[in-house]
Amino acid sequence: MKKIAITVAAIAAFGLAACNDRAAETNNATDVNATETEAGNDLDVAANDANAVGATDNALDSVGNAVEGAAEGAANAASDAANTVSNAVD
């Protein structure tokens, strides 16, 4: 009888240990899924930031082009005025 009782107790202990490990595995799987979701969200935010930087860069390029165009226009107007004066003097 003692051997049967010890065997039953050992089987019960293994069964209990198996249940606890399964709970730990479930918690680990949940943690992995949460970490994966957070990593995906971080990547989305980084991509949005990169797009914002790209849009800002494009806007700055447009402003730079406009300023350059205005400067060239002013230089051309000054040159035209100088040519007109020079032609009038000749």
Steps between C-alpha positions, in 0.01 A plus 500: 500500500783739577645449151162580343457809715852623414437434129169686512663790686782513243254500210296774666815707554600464135148591393502809717842600370381456143204730563724773640738484204211530257388818673852639473511414128166674450629811678818494290296471179287794610813703576649413160179605323487828692866567423442425131203739491701773673790450258259528206358820644850640550583425136181673386584809704856501366369475144262788563788704644711420194215608272466824697873564466474433126207738466685767697806452281287540187338813640839651580621416151196678355565808713866495397401474134258790537763718666753407233248582226422835659870583531562406138201709395633800692847451349350478152295815560809687617695378199217602267491845660875535461479392136222751438707782650805386303302486177353845563843648553634350178 
